[in-house]
Amino acid sequence: MTVDPGRPAAAPDLALAPLAAAEGDAVDLLRDLIRIDSTNAGPRPETVGERAAAEYVEAVLREVGFDPQPFATTSPDRAGVVVRIPGTEPDAAERALLLHGHLDVVPAPPQGWTHPPFAAEVAPDEASGLDMVWGRGAVDMKDMVAMSLAVVREWGRSGMRPRRDVVVLMLPDEEAGGLHGSHWLVEHRPELFTGVTEAVGEVGGYSMTIRDDLRLYLVQTAEKGIAWMRLRAAGRAGHGSMLNEDNAVTELCRAVTRLGEHRFPVRVTPTTRAFVGELSEALGVDLDPTDVEGLRAVLGPLARIVGATLSNTLQPTMLDAGTKVNVIPGEATAHVDGRFLPGYEEEFLATVDSLLGDRVVREYVVRDIALETTFDGPSIEAMAAALRAEDPGARAVPYTLSGGTDAKAFSLLGVRCFGFAPLRLPPSLDFGSLFHGVDERVPVDGLQFGVRVLDRFLRAC
């Protein structure tokens, strides 16, 4: 870890005196936000609830004396909020920190949920016995929005200010690739990011328990690129009762099967190598970063997230063809979710094209870059210190996110991006399964822990 010797150390009162009053506020804010159904069903201008969520955020910031700026992007309903909090140091505006979150969530059909997905109930988790806030967005990512708001609201009440400017930005449309959110803002409202050098958002800062006195907190320093693709196969339309050797559905299904069954080779990026090194040291064993099954075995519940960062991936997700059971359609379509590691986009696309064959064509629904930065500098030092202050057994480590975030857009402005939404999690919680899954939930005490850590970090970095 490298720290800039030219930067002064954080003052003790900033590093060691968290504003504990924000903890209860975070729980209430999260429950209110979950109750606002802000479902984003896909890459189109229409949505529900994003404006209502943005208006709520604007109101709770105004309540404590801030002057937030509401905005809309591609339509009046694609809405967000931004406020810039001035820092105390002479160069505060030139090295501003962007604290960002998204207000939209993925759809949540209620079938299978223990508690209704938009009820925001507080109830114990069966495995851990801990009280949880249940609902869509509890971890993706209204928890981080609530923690951020709770911290800055306490700043507003107390008059506390950070050392550097903090730009608090709550966005629409992250769940569909940010075309109506972060990417639109970067293109059309770049003045919002004046002086911003670093950004903090999802998905990182959560714990992986090694033993009672050691927890790794995974800070996101890299994320995979996105290639959401629509596949099209053409054939000869006809009557379902007749022979047809040019069936579009059959051709498409063969291609989709090839994609879905393909396993990409392991590619060890610098971030993955660093993470596996940290994990090896923590466990006291020599782990091989190319041994996928061995790593999955020691990762436990986090295997869903981290295991997917060892290679490129392809997952078929949608199929569509035909209008009637006795009519052979002339075209069939499918959608696949492709993700590629930093530095491996060309290899990924060449593999996809070879698997599709000559009869199936692809087109992009969303295409976005992969990111990777180094695990060093004053901000990383501040994250690690804030975690240790609240959890003496904490060790911050870098990792790659298998999904994508709004950081992709901000990086186009030269901003260095991290995922740091701190949560101390019970070892029994399958955290990876909660993202876009049934029974999404976050521990109340984990949320309160995150408020304390985030407050320490934001005031010290």
TIRODREN-217872 format. One line per 4 residues: number of its first residue (from 1); their letters; for each residue x, y, z of C-alpha. Coordinates in Angstrom, 3 decimals, m for minus. Layout:
residues N
NUM = a = X Y Z | ... $
END
This chain:
residues 461
1 = mtvd = 0.000 0.000 0.000 | 1.465 3.360 m1.052 | 0.566 6.579 0.726 | 1.394 10.037 m0.641 $
5 = pgrp = 3.938 11.490 1.824 | 2.906 14.983 0.783 | m0.567 14.588 2.235 | m0.993 15.444 5.925 $
9 = aaap = m2.315 12.707 8.188 | m5.956 12.888 9.264 | m6.526 14.826 12.465 | m7.325 12.539 15.419 $
13 = dlal = m10.768 14.034 16.019 | m11.735 13.333 12.408 | m10.389 9.779 12.390 | m11.629 8.657 15.792 $
17 = apla = m14.920 10.405 16.506 | m17.736 8.964 14.372 | m21.175 10.553 14.482 | m23.116 7.685 16.050 $
21 = aaeg = m26.443 9.545 15.899 | m26.633 8.738 12.176 | m27.054 5.003 12.806 | m30.773 4.997 13.550 $
25 = davd = m31.401 7.460 10.731 | m29.867 5.050 8.226 | m32.339 2.292 9.096 | m35.321 4.642 8.751 $
29 = llrd = m34.005 6.078 5.483 | m33.445 2.619 4.030 | m36.936 1.474 4.929 | m38.450 4.598 3.368 $
33 = liri = m36.419 4.119 0.187 | m37.351 0.432 m0.151 | m41.034 1.337 0.128 | m40.646 3.523 m2.971 $
37 = dstn = m40.939 1.013 m5.799 | m38.305 2.266 m8.251 | m38.248 m0.774 m10.514 | m36.169 m0.478 m13.683 $
41 = agpr = m37.346 m3.154 m16.081 | m34.889 m2.571 m18.912 | m33.138 m0.249 m21.363 | m36.001 2.060 m22.298 $
45 = petv = m36.935 5.628 m21.310 | m39.914 4.649 m19.171 | m39.535 3.689 m15.534 | m41.424 3.836 m12.254 $
49 = gera = m40.510 5.413 m8.964 | m37.156 6.988 m9.773 | m38.574 10.517 m9.590 | m40.343 9.738 m6.314 $
53 = aaey = m37.113 8.368 m4.858 | m35.170 11.426 m6.056 | m37.757 13.777 m4.534 | m37.479 11.912 m1.242 $
57 = veav = m33.684 12.270 m1.252 | m33.968 15.963 m2.074 | m36.402 16.483 0.806 | m34.308 14.737 3.460 $
61 = lrev = m31.243 16.741 2.418 | m33.127 20.045 2.490 | m34.454 19.142 5.921 | m30.954 19.522 7.406 $
65 = gfdp = m29.952 22.700 5.573 | m28.403 21.516 2.298 | m29.426 22.916 m1.091 | m29.528 19.838 m3.360 $
69 = qpfa = m29.995 20.207 m7.104 | m32.610 17.922 m8.676 | m32.140 16.918 m12.292 | m33.779 14.866 m15.020 $
73 = ttsp = m31.960 13.083 m17.825 | m33.753 11.647 m20.872 | m37.298 12.140 m19.559 | m38.936 13.844 m16.572 $
77 = drag = m39.198 10.498 m14.759 | m35.501 9.638 m15.101 | m34.527 11.799 m12.149 | m31.753 12.197 m9.610 $
81 = vvvr = m30.247 14.591 m7.066 | m26.806 16.124 m6.520 | m25.304 18.286 m3.774 | m21.714 19.437 m3.313 $
85 = ipgt = m20.470 19.724 0.282 | m17.437 22.044 0.494 | m14.345 20.719 2.228 | m12.138 22.501 4.751 $
89 = epda = m8.693 22.173 3.178 | m7.268 24.751 0.740 | m7.257 22.299 m2.188 | m10.635 20.744 m1.272 $
93 = aera = m12.377 21.641 m4.539 | m9.502 20.427 m6.739 | m9.455 16.915 m5.285 | m13.165 16.362 m4.728 $
97 = lllh = m14.601 12.936 m3.916 | m17.732 11.682 m5.681 | m20.047 9.682 m3.387 | m22.592 8.057 m5.678 $
101 = ghld = m25.524 5.691 m5.495 | m28.378 4.592 m7.726 | m32.059 4.832 m6.872 | m33.425 2.183 m9.245 $
105 = vvpa = m33.839 m1.511 m8.489 | m34.448 m4.631 m10.562 | m37.950 m6.147 m10.714 | m39.091 m8.132 m7.686 $
109 = ppqg = m42.002 m10.505 m8.361 | m43.362 m11.293 m4.876 | m43.472 m15.076 m5.300 | m41.064 m16.830 m2.947 $
113 = wthp = m40.264 m13.832 m0.749 | m40.427 m14.376 3.025 | m41.443 m10.733 3.426 | m43.046 m8.578 0.673 $
117 = pfaa = m40.288 m7.043 m1.452 | m41.422 m3.430 m1.014 | m42.647 m3.617 2.580 | m39.230 m2.926 4.149 $
121 = evap = m39.989 m5.089 7.167 | m37.466 m5.535 9.972 | m37.360 m9.172 11.053 | m34.785 m11.769 12.144 $
125 = deas = m32.864 m13.861 9.667 | m33.336 m17.574 10.424 | m29.702 m18.586 9.929 | m28.013 m15.804 11.905 $
129 = gldm = m30.820 m14.712 14.232 | m29.924 m11.090 13.449 | m32.511 m8.438 12.687 | m32.531 m7.600 8.991 $
133 = vwgr = m34.152 m4.976 6.800 | m35.862 m7.007 4.064 | m36.764 m5.768 0.609 | m35.720 m5.061 m2.933 $
137 = gavd = m32.770 m2.700 m2.875 | m31.628 m3.625 0.639 | m28.152 m4.437 m0.703 | m28.392 m3.185 m4.312 $
141 = mkdm = m28.019 m0.417 m3.443 | m30.425 1.543 m1.269 | m28.394 0.498 1.775 | m25.439 2.575 0.536 $
145 = vams = m27.777 5.431 m0.400 | m29.241 5.368 3.113 | m25.830 5.182 4.790 | m24.537 8.081 2.715 $
149 = lavv = m27.601 10.208 3.420 | m27.479 9.413 7.141 | m23.858 10.544 7.357 | m24.250 13.805 5.449 $
153 = rewg = m27.529 14.602 7.234 | m25.674 14.393 10.535 | m23.033 16.693 9.054 | m25.822 19.111 8.184 $
157 = rsgm = m27.186 19.083 11.728 | m23.791 19.374 13.424 | m21.935 21.635 11.018 | m19.265 18.972 10.447 $
161 = rprr = m17.432 19.212 7.101 | m15.043 16.844 5.287 | m11.453 17.710 4.411 | m12.105 17.577 0.638 $
165 = dvvv = m15.252 18.509 m1.288 | m17.736 15.642 m1.355 | m20.151 15.513 m4.294 | m23.172 13.428 m3.263 $
169 = lmlp = m24.905 12.099 m6.377 | m27.984 9.843 m6.461 | m28.764 8.492 m9.914 | m31.383 6.764 m12.065 $
173 = deea = m30.928 3.831 m14.424 | m27.865 1.996 m13.139 | m29.654 m1.354 m13.424 | m30.062 m0.996 m17.195 $
177 = gglh = m26.555 0.246 m17.944 | m26.757 3.947 m17.061 | m27.703 5.258 m20.518 | m30.425 7.342 m18.839 $
181 = gshw = m28.274 8.031 m15.783 | m24.517 8.167 m15.240 | m23.509 8.040 m18.905 | m26.012 10.770 m19.777 $
185 = lveh = m24.682 12.995 m16.982 | m21.060 12.506 m17.987 | m21.932 13.533 m21.549 | m24.401 16.354 m20.840 $
189 = rpel = m23.579 17.643 m17.340 | m19.795 17.332 m16.927 | m19.726 20.476 m14.773 | m21.172 18.420 m11.917 $
193 = ftgv = m17.834 16.598 m11.724 | m15.512 19.612 m11.702 | m12.460 18.823 m9.591 | m13.539 15.239 m8.872 $
197 = teav = m10.520 12.937 m8.780 | m11.948 9.843 m7.051 | m15.320 8.174 m6.651 | m16.808 5.767 m4.123 $
201 = gevg = m19.940 3.675 m4.680 | m21.031 0.038 m4.813 | m20.056 m2.931 m4.525 | m17.323 m3.354 m1.936 $
205 = gysm = m16.291 m2.927 1.669 | m18.235 m5.973 2.847 | m16.726 m8.607 5.100 | m15.581 m12.175 4.561 $
209 = tird = m14.990 m13.908 7.884 | m11.770 m15.934 8.076 | m11.915 m16.551 11.829 | m13.250 m14.772 14.905 $
213 = dlrl = m10.370 m12.288 14.982 | m9.921 m11.773 11.215 | m12.257 m10.508 8.546 | m11.275 m9.519 5.028 $
217 = ylvq = m13.172 m6.494 3.723 | m13.315 m6.641 m0.056 | m12.764 m3.209 m1.608 | m13.668 m3.099 m5.279 $
221 = taek = m10.780 m1.835 m7.414 | m11.840 m3.533 m10.666 | m15.004 m4.625 m12.416 | m15.798 m6.661 m15.479 $
225 = giaw = m17.025 m5.135 m18.714 | m20.557 m5.629 m19.991 | m21.711 m7.149 m23.275 | m25.483 m7.619 m23.160 $
229 = mrlr = m26.331 m9.033 m26.560 | m29.396 m9.881 m28.607 | m28.984 m12.931 m30.852 | m31.028 m13.386 m34.024 $
233 = aagr = m31.536 m16.509 m36.100 | m33.476 m16.494 m39.376 | m35.209 m19.478 m40.962 | m38.109 m20.476 m43.208 $
237 = aghg = m41.537 m19.758 m41.785 | m44.193 m22.417 m42.247 | m46.878 m24.672 m40.850 | m45.957 m26.513 m37.666 $
241 = smln = m47.273 m29.816 m38.985 | m44.950 m29.883 m41.991 | m41.303 m30.853 m42.414 | m38.919 m27.920 m42.079 $
245 = edna = m35.142 m28.244 m42.041 | m34.573 m24.480 m41.786 | m36.104 m23.828 m38.375 | m34.952 m20.561 m36.743 $
249 = vtel = m35.834 m21.788 m33.251 | m33.703 m24.915 m33.625 | m30.764 m22.942 m35.001 | m30.945 m20.381 m32.231 $
253 = crav = m31.231 m23.003 m29.498 | m28.129 m24.795 m30.748 | m26.169 m21.541 m30.606 | m27.516 m20.606 m27.167 $
257 = trlg = m26.579 m24.035 m25.842 | m23.040 m23.652 m27.133 | m22.742 m20.273 m25.418 | m24.287 m21.436 m22.164 $
261 = ehrf = m22.080 m24.524 m21.908 | m18.833 m22.808 m22.837 | m16.254 m22.330 m20.084 | m13.674 m19.625 m20.640 $
265 = pvrv = m10.078 m20.160 m19.511 | m8.953 m18.667 m16.215 | m7.313 m15.265 m16.621 | m5.463 m13.881 m13.604 $
269 = tptt = m5.659 m10.081 m13.578 | m3.462 m7.964 m11.256 | m6.415 m7.427 m8.908 | m7.220 m11.125 m8.720 $
273 = rafv = m3.576 m11.992 m8.096 | m3.461 m9.460 m5.246 | m6.728 m10.753 m3.764 | m5.619 m14.387 m3.862 $
277 = gels = m2.315 m13.387 m2.255 | m4.158 m11.671 0.600 | m6.508 m14.633 0.979 | m3.558 m17.065 1.037 $
281 = ealg = m1.856 m15.074 3.783 | m5.058 m14.851 5.822 | m5.728 m18.589 5.572 | m2.097 m19.639 5.954 $
285 = vdld = m2.185 m21.715 2.768 | m0.654 m21.276 m0.674 | m3.638 m20.806 m3.001 | m3.284 m21.126 m6.757 $
289 = ptdv = m5.184 m18.316 m8.545 | m5.798 m20.636 m11.510 | m7.429 m23.336 m9.334 | m11.074 m22.317 m9.681 $
293 = eglr = m12.558 m25.133 m7.642 | m9.985 m24.723 m4.887 | m10.754 m21.022 m4.590 | m14.495 m21.596 m4.594 $
297 = avlg = m14.095 m24.076 m1.765 | m12.461 m21.499 0.519 | m14.600 m18.540 m0.565 | m17.786 m20.029 0.868 $
301 = plar = m20.836 m17.783 0.301 | m18.754 m15.261 m1.654 | m17.950 m17.824 m4.360 | m20.898 m16.513 m6.396 $
305 = ivga = m19.342 m13.068 m6.673 | m15.600 m13.677 m6.590 | m15.669 m16.976 m8.468 | m17.124 m15.225 m11.502 $
309 = tlsn = m14.112 m12.895 m11.688 | m11.659 m15.644 m12.582 | m12.725 m15.745 m16.229 | m14.998 m14.184 m18.811 $
313 = tlqp = m18.593 m15.409 m18.563 | m21.682 m15.879 m20.741 | m25.172 m16.508 m19.401 | m28.247 m16.939 m21.648 $
317 = tmld = m31.123 m15.086 m19.980 | m34.043 m14.641 m22.420 | m35.634 m16.468 m25.381 | m38.341 m15.259 m27.766 $
321 = agtk = m39.868 m16.796 m30.875 | m43.187 m17.369 m32.569 | m46.785 m16.288 m32.078 | m48.714 m19.568 m32.290 $
325 = vnvi = m47.947 m23.202 m31.526 | m48.653 m24.417 m35.093 | m46.685 m21.667 m36.863 | m42.934 m22.040 m37.420 $
329 = pgea = m41.527 m18.520 m37.051 | m39.169 m16.951 m39.551 | m37.025 m15.474 m36.782 | m36.036 m16.339 m33.221 $
333 = tahv = m34.178 m14.143 m30.734 | m32.340 m14.630 m27.481 | m30.481 m12.434 m25.017 | m27.221 m13.268 m23.278 $
337 = dgrf = m25.405 m11.519 m20.456 | m21.718 m11.416 m21.296 | m19.019 m10.130 m18.918 | m15.340 m9.747 m19.735 $
341 = lpgy = m12.317 m9.147 m17.527 | m10.134 m6.040 m17.829 | m7.840 m6.606 m20.807 | m9.801 m9.527 m22.274 $
345 = eeef = m12.615 m7.981 m24.327 | m11.161 m8.961 m27.711 | m10.689 m12.559 m26.614 | m14.248 m12.612 m25.291 $
349 = latv = m15.831 m11.319 m28.509 | m13.788 m13.629 m30.737 | m14.966 m16.589 m28.665 | m18.610 m15.515 m28.854 $
353 = dsll = m18.483 m15.185 m32.643 | m16.876 m18.594 m33.050 | m19.569 m20.198 m30.891 | m22.462 m18.497 m32.677 $
357 = gdrv = m21.562 m19.852 m36.089 | m22.665 m18.453 m39.451 | m26.445 m18.602 m38.968 | m26.818 m16.463 m35.839 $
361 = vrey = m25.957 m12.777 m35.628 | m25.438 m10.653 m32.524 | m26.141 m7.028 m31.693 | m25.453 m5.084 m28.519 $
365 = vvrd = m28.167 m4.095 m26.081 | m25.603 m2.614 m23.679 | m21.843 m2.552 m24.123 | m19.561 m0.992 m21.510 $
369 = iale = m15.938 m1.038 m20.466 | m14.062 m3.026 m17.853 | m12.190 m1.127 m15.116 | m9.125 m1.700 m12.993 $
373 = ttfd = m7.136 0.560 m10.661 | m4.419 m0.073 m8.111 | m4.940 m0.703 m4.419 | m2.949 2.196 m3.021 $
377 = gpsi = m3.036 5.854 m2.080 | m4.489 8.015 0.727 | m8.102 6.988 0.094 | m7.290 3.281 0.418 $
381 = eama = m5.359 4.079 3.590 | m8.392 5.936 4.939 | m10.731 3.053 4.104 | m8.496 0.544 5.862 $
385 = aalr = m8.130 2.790 8.919 | m11.883 3.394 9.162 | m12.571 m0.339 9.007 | m9.972 m1.151 11.669 $
389 = aedp = m11.348 1.553 13.957 | m14.747 m0.202 14.004 | m13.485 m3.774 13.648 | m9.984 m4.496 15.027 $
393 = gara = m10.025 m7.752 13.044 | m10.520 m5.953 9.719 | m8.119 m6.224 6.807 | m8.940 m4.340 3.600 $
397 = vpyt = m8.140 m6.234 0.388 | m8.745 m5.515 m3.318 | m11.093 m7.533 m5.488 | m12.838 m7.536 m8.866 $
401 = lsgg = m16.621 m7.211 m9.154 | m18.317 m9.614 m11.552 | m21.061 m7.077 m12.338 | m20.959 m3.469 m13.454 $
405 = tdak = m21.589 m0.117 m11.778 | m21.904 3.577 m12.592 | m18.138 3.790 m12.057 | m17.747 2.886 m15.740 $
409 = afsl = m19.169 6.241 m16.779 | m17.246 8.299 m14.232 | m13.951 6.673 m15.222 | m14.361 8.233 m18.682 $
413 = lgvr = m13.672 11.580 m16.975 | m10.390 10.285 m15.559 | m11.930 9.632 m12.132 | m10.394 6.817 m10.077 $
417 = cfgf = m13.235 4.618 m8.855 | m13.664 2.297 m5.868 | m16.492 0.172 m4.517 | m16.788 0.853 m0.796 $
421 = aplr = m20.215 0.355 0.783 | m18.979 m1.035 4.128 | m20.946 m3.820 5.796 | m19.951 m6.264 8.503 $
425 = lpps = m21.827 m9.431 7.596 | m22.575 m12.604 9.576 | m20.567 m15.574 8.256 | m23.772 m17.513 7.555 $
429 = ldfg = m25.206 m14.925 5.127 | m24.960 m15.895 1.440 | m24.345 m12.302 0.404 | m23.812 m12.991 m3.294 $
433 = slfh = m27.238 m14.594 m3.692 | m28.988 m11.439 m2.437 | m28.090 m9.308 m5.460 | m31.157 m9.401 m7.740 $
437 = gvde = m32.374 m12.409 m5.744 | m35.346 m13.356 m3.604 | m35.287 m12.291 0.075 | m32.795 m9.469 m0.416 $
441 = rvpv = m31.890 m8.195 3.057 | m29.218 m6.431 5.071 | m28.374 m6.805 8.787 | m29.426 m3.819 10.881 $
445 = dglq = m26.175 m3.893 12.857 | m24.224 m4.263 9.612 | m25.916 m1.170 8.262 | m25.109 0.768 11.431 $
449 = fgvr = m21.511 m0.451 11.256 | m21.375 0.845 7.689 | m22.563 4.292 8.759 | m19.778 4.569 11.322 $
453 = vldr = m17.107 3.381 8.886 | m18.343 5.579 6.040 | m18.434 8.624 8.324 | m14.852 8.014 9.472 $
457 = flra = m13.645 7.497 5.921 | m15.368 10.509 4.398 | m14.090 12.886 7.054 | m10.519 11.579 7.000 $
461 = c = m9.756 10.937 3.329 $
END
